[in-house]
Amino acid sequence: MTAPARAPSTSDVRDVGEAALRWTSEHRAHFRLGEDALALHGDVNRTWKPLGELAQVCVSVRRATTPGDRLHTTASDLLRYAWRLTRDGDVFHDLLRLEPFSTYAVEVYAAFASAGLRHTGFEDLAATTVRTRSWRLTEQQPNRRLGLLNSERRVGFPPHRPVAEALRATWLGGLPEPWTFESASGYTLTHVVFHLTDWGGDAAGVPDDVAAYLTAWLPAWLDSCVEDDQWDLACELLAVAASLPERPRAETLKGAWSALASAQDEAGALPETGPGAIGRAVRRDFTTCYHSTLMAAFAAALTLGRAHGSAHGGKGGPA
């Protein structure tokens, strides 16, 4: 047997993660829900999506670190802040009354619920919705379906179909030719792994054949993202690497973390993409940096958790 790959140096990883969460904390006001959050045709991508991503990253960072760690402390503070933005869950209840079959309400709420932040009224109302045939038959992309199943489990609702069945309908679940990887399939595969592992919390959630496939091919995909300055997707792939039962080779991971450290600015922001070979213009405002910066913190926390010998870090109790 070959010796297990050593984790990349924790210095770059921790520096990137702490700077990313520091920037996020300094820009927390941008995650506030606007008046359009409950509008009939409001832009979910500008309201609920950023807030849900903030909550999920904070939950995962807390779970992968220990109390007293700066990452843990900052994530706990941000999670409490995010929950307050929902008026301790009341906004979820309002949203579900307006849109009873809104799956994103359950998906975003599930992140908070997994940390012990719950709203009885919302759950009572949602419990009726998820028992309907309409809910089970909602048409979704395969990876989104897998995410909804995980959200149902986290809240405590019976999943509306088997996870294994939903997995095999995804790009990753079919073990496609590795040379067909590109950005769209990259983002779907990362989220499939996040849903299978409950956002990095349980490496055993990845079936053996999928884990072996990712261990073999993820390093090449990560290299290609780093070469083209695809920082957001590179962070997600690093988070996947830290979520697998067997991590890919250490050399690739170390090089990727060094590249991310160089791409991150002094304030801690990481743009979604850099210039790349074609000389793309790089914007560094909140909209173009918040997700990749959150993913940098997410990947760093999972990587540090694995470096300390755990496949899932610490426990994520109430904030």
Steps between C-alpha positions, in 0.01 A plus 500: 500500500616853428539741787208742542558840346599766748272799531619827347676742732246645740658847487364595156172326570439675831613837370262478204210383717541758775541786253192385308280491810639833618399660168158335522448633851598851393249484214219331693255783433483394135326176601194680637168407344346786304133577457498285187575185703126438534401649165313270264760537226798593716850400397581205723863508384544845653311439825461148632790335318781711656344470845461124466859464382624706793305286745617171348866598495482615861338172605770299323785712635369464855466125462852459359671712768509517877385773741775755550622470142470837321317333213250347741446825689447710187270243342290480818464877509399514133251216541328681786490813285353311204227350719410847629458613139218246471339642815582172674324305226184710468591605145511134393147457632386811311664376183337157516157653554551702181663215302395166654695296245817706513776242530767763568323594824558147630852485356618821664319427827664156514844657544384680814306198626814285477660735753203481737338827390138407440156656456207282602244691296700465180555128554133437575400679179768334289408156635168525318661610174762224486232231535331600174537331163580840352809529719626157401446578131664843488721504191862575585853453376638168637760658728238740638273202570780343702541824694130512583514143630784597731308809613196289584717268706662789687167653596358162599261433212496157329697526171256483209712249303812283556831690497671223298242535225543877486880470495511278191301758303779758547805558279735378772284200590538369146883503520537680164811520286735722703598705195142630476550707817433872457370781722132405501565133574763606753252698705240225484745234615625708793148553624415134460788422738391774739148355514624141541736595784268756663737779398820325596371348819502131407752360251328161524207646307694469172455153340822309436490523121435874505773555760754303293405692186545836674827400666638409158381798297445795733873595501500551122179704514639709784821563306302624202296739717813641664670543162202702374455701824157346565522574872139438599487154345851423626383569856200272455724222367732543799196465726410179315856372545467551876165319501616173343591185693843507329647836412665561161878542481641770725715671235199617301318624806802691629550674166133600486508649848811700417329632187190600697715680756658701219162582342344619826533872565628655823148545633425128453275518194542241228349571156304228326747503212837656422640618165573149377666438166257729316557803723151532650414820683488433875233670711541512876163614632275314741294330229800353321694406813261389771438143381861413416611656829247290692614190311861576595401504868292184455781308328756621753295387798436155352868462408614599848247262651645213297854604594401445863395143425125531462286436195240740629659732755312594815130498574277786390275573795277805556660833422 
